[in-house]
Amino acid sequence: MLEVRGIEFGYRNGRVLNGLSLEAGAGEIVGILGPNGAGKTTLFRIITGVLRPSRGDVLVNGTSLFEMKMNRRARMVAAVPQNAHLPTGFTVLDVAMMGRNPHLGLLQWEGRHDLEVAAEAMLQTDTTHLAHRSVTELSGGEQQRVVLATALAQEASVLLLDEPTSNLDLAQQAKSLSLVREVCRATQGAVLVSMHDLTLAAQYCDRLVLLKEGRAWAEGTPQEVLTPENIEVAYGVRAAVFPNPITGVPMVSLSSPTEVAASRD
């Protein structure tokens, strides 16, 4: 469903992506991992059209996103950015309804169906009780859930989540990622999720892509990617990786800087 082909991109201080290629199939959640500066957010900005690569292409269902008009691309790709800033002066319901904009024509008002879709997205994200509150009155975690509701209301084929659990407590992390997985399976959409929590990524992602130097350094199942060797190469720390006693998925315990330094002496 989603294909990233040989993407290259750089800023003034150097190249960030160096021929990056990856795929996400229908009904699949792919976790994008890597240290700060590895290119995760840049990749997402390219897929949404905020940035244009110097080389390469991004396709959804075989069609290049760069050949699409903006409203069609918005029907194809929805994004939950890290630390999103919600527009002031609007209620939660207003913001959730904004997810329907790509489906509306010029000067067209939202209809009953649009309201139903937005209401369902709010119900899924546990924001219904906030419907008539101003977004400026919300906590960081509540705002994060409203952004997710807006993205779900967009009903796009591809969903991008950039550190979606950064402002959520443990219960909301589990609830939000479980919801994303349920929606992904039900709609057969493709999901890319950027995460720093390796254990959480292993629990909720079907496949992982570990970025290093702008390329896919390792790609595969959580068991294949989350090895002590891959983690040390990508992050520069040593780690213990062991199976979750309940689920069997990898759990990662990082060494402290003192232990890393001592191990290299």
C-alpha positions in Angstrom: 0.0 0.0 0.0 2.8 2.5 1.0 6.1 2.4 -0.8 9.0 4.7 -0.1 11.6 4.3 -2.9 15.1 5.5 -2.7 14.4 8.8 -0.9 17.3 11.3 -0.6 17.0 14.5 1.4 19.3 16.9 3.1 19.3 20.2 5.0 22.1 22.9 4.9 24.1 21.1 7.5 24.1 17.8 5.6 22.2 14.9 4.1 19.6 13.2 6.4 18.1 10.5 4.2 20.4 8.5 1.8 18.4 6.3 -0.5 15.9 5.2 2.1 13.4 2.6 1.0 10.7 0.8 2.9 7.1 -0.5 2.6 4.0 -0.9 4.7 1.3 -3.2 3.5 -2.5 -3.2 4.0 -3.4 -3.8 7.6 0.2 -3.5 8.8 1.8 -1.4 11.4 5.5 -0.6 10.8 7.6 1.0 13.5 10.3 3.4 12.5 13.2 3.4 15.0 16.5 5.2 15.3 18.3 7.8 17.4 17.6 11.5 17.3 18.7 12.9 13.9 18.2 9.5 12.1 15.6 11.1 9.8 12.3 9.8 11.2 10.5 13.1 11.3 12.0 14.2 8.0 10.7 11.0 6.4 7.2 11.7 7.7 7.3 15.3 6.5 8.2 14.0 3.0 5.3 11.5 3.0 2.9 14.2 4.0 4.2 16.6 1.3 5.7 19.2 3.6 9.1 18.5 2.2 10.1 17.4 -1.3 13.0 14.9 -1.7 15.9 15.6 -4.0 15.6 12.0 -5.3 13.2 9.1 -4.9 9.4 8.7 -4.7 6.6 7.8 -2.4 3.6 5.8 -3.7 0.3 4.9 -2.2 -1.5 2.0 -4.0 1.0 2.5 -6.9 0.4 6.2 -7.4 3.0 8.8 -6.6 2.0 11.2 -3.9 4.0 14.0 -5.6 1.7 13.8 -8.6 -1.5 14.2 -6.5 -3.3 17.4 -5.7 -3.2 18.5 -2.1 -6.8 17.5 -1.2 -6.3 14.0 -2.8 -3.1 13.5 -0.9 -4.9 14.5 2.3 -7.4 11.8 1.7 -4.6 9.3 1.3 -2.3 10.3 4.2 -3.2 11.4 7.7 -0.5 12.4 10.3 -0.3 12.8 14.0 2.9 15.0 14.4 5.0 15.1 17.5 4.0 18.0 19.9 1.2 19.2 17.5 -0.1 22.7 18.1 -3.9 22.8 18.0 -5.6 25.9 16.6 -6.9 28.2 19.3 -10.4 29.4 19.5 -12.0 26.1 18.6 -13.6 23.3 20.6 -12.6 19.7 20.5 -15.5 18.8 18.3 -14.5 21.6 15.9 -11.0 20.3 15.6 -12.1 16.7 15.1 -14.4 17.9 12.3 -11.4 19.4 10.6 -10.4 15.9 9.7 -13.3 15.8 7.3 -12.0 18.8 5.3 -10.3 16.7 2.6 -13.6 15.1 1.8 -15.5 18.3 1.3 -15.8 20.4 -1.9 -15.1 24.1 -2.2 -17.4 26.0 0.2 -19.1 22.8 1.1 -20.3 22.4 4.7 -20.0 19.3 6.8 -23.0 17.0 6.7 -24.5 14.4 8.9 -22.1 11.7 7.8 -19.1 13.9 8.6 -20.4 14.5 12.1 -21.0 10.8 12.6 -17.4 10.0 11.5 -15.9 12.7 13.8 -18.1 11.5 16.7 -16.9 7.9 16.2 -13.3 9.1 16.2 -13.8 11.0 19.4 -15.5 8.0 21.0 -12.6 5.8 20.0 -10.0 8.2 21.4 -12.0 8.8 24.7 -12.5 12.5 23.9 -16.3 12.6 23.6 -16.7 14.2 27.1 -14.3 17.0 25.9 -16.4 17.8 22.8 -17.4 21.3 23.8 -14.3 22.3 25.7 -11.8 24.7 24.2 -8.6 23.0 23.1 -6.6 25.6 25.1 -8.1 24.1 28.3 -6.7 20.6 27.6 -3.7 18.8 29.1 -0.9 17.6 26.8 -2.3 14.1 26.9 -5.8 15.2 26.0 -4.5 17.3 23.2 -2.6 14.3 21.8 -5.8 12.3 21.8 -7.7 15.0 20.0 -5.0 15.1 17.3 -5.4 11.4 16.9 -9.2 11.7 16.7 -8.8 14.3 13.9 -6.5 12.0 12.0 -8.9 9.1 12.4 -11.8 11.3 11.1 -9.7 11.9 8.0 -10.3 8.2 7.0 -7.0 8.1 5.1 -5.4 5.0 3.7 -2.0 5.7 5.4 -1.6 6.9 9.0 1.6 8.4 10.2 2.3 8.7 14.0 5.3 10.6 15.1 6.0 9.7 18.8 2.2 9.4 19.5 2.7 8.4 23.1 5.1 11.1 24.2 2.5 12.9 26.4 0.4 10.0 27.5 0.4 8.0 30.7 0.8 4.2 30.7 -2.9 3.5 30.5 -3.4 5.9 27.6 -0.4 4.6 25.8 -1.8 1.1 25.8 -5.3 2.3 24.9 -4.1 4.6 22.0 -1.8 2.0 20.4 -4.4 -0.8 20.8 -6.9 1.5 19.1 -4.5 2.2 16.2 -4.0 -1.5 15.8 -7.7 -2.2 15.8 -8.4 0.6 13.2 -5.5 -0.6 11.1 -6.8 -4.2 11.0 -10.5 -3.1 10.4 -9.8 -0.6 7.6 -6.8 -2.5 6.1 -4.9 0.8 6.1 -1.1 1.1 6.5 0.4 2.7 9.6 3.9 4.1 10.1 4.8 4.9 13.7 8.0 6.6 14.9 8.9 5.6 18.5 11.8 5.9 20.9 10.4 3.2 23.3 11.8 0.0 21.7 9.8 -2.3 24.0 6.5 -0.5 23.2 7.3 -0.6 19.5 8.0 -4.4 19.7 4.6 -4.9 21.4 2.4 -3.1 18.9 4.3 -3.2 15.5 4.2 -6.0 13.0 7.5 -5.0 11.6 10.3 -2.6 12.5 12.7 -0.5 10.4 15.8 0.7 12.2 17.3 3.8 10.6 21.0 4.6 10.6 22.8 7.2 8.5 19.7 7.8 6.5 19.1 4.2 5.5 17.3 1.1 6.7 20.0 -0.5 8.8 17.8 -3.4 9.9 14.3 -4.4 8.9 12.0 -7.3 9.9 10.0 -8.6 12.8 10.7 -7.2 16.3 12.7 -10.3 17.1 14.9 -9.9 14.0 15.5 -6.1 14.5 15.8 -5.7 18.2 19.1 -7.5 18.9 21.8 -6.3 21.2 24.1 -5.9 18.2 21.7 -3.8 16.2 20.9 -1.6 19.2 24.6 -1.0 19.9 25.4 -0.1 16.3 22.4 2.3 16.0 22.3 3.9 19.4 25.8 3.4 20.8 24.7 1.7 23.9 24.7 -1.9 25.0 21.4 -3.5 25.9 19.9 -6.7 27.2 17.0 -8.1 25.1 14.7 -10.8 26.5 11.2 -12.1 25.7 8.2 -10.8 27.5 7.1 -13.6 29.8 3.4 -13.0 28.7 3.6 -12.1 25.0 7.0 -13.4 24.0 7.8 -10.1 22.2 11.3 -8.6 22.8 11.8 -6.3 25.8 14.8 -4.0 25.9 16.8 -3.0 28.9 19.5 -0.4 28.2 22.8 -0.2 30.0 23.6 3.0 31.9 26.4 5.3 30.4 28.7 4.2 33.2 28.2 0.5 32.3 28.8 1.3 28.6 31.9 3.2 29.3 33.2 0.5 31.7 32.5 -2.2 29.1 34.7 -0.5 26.6 37.7 0.1 28.9 
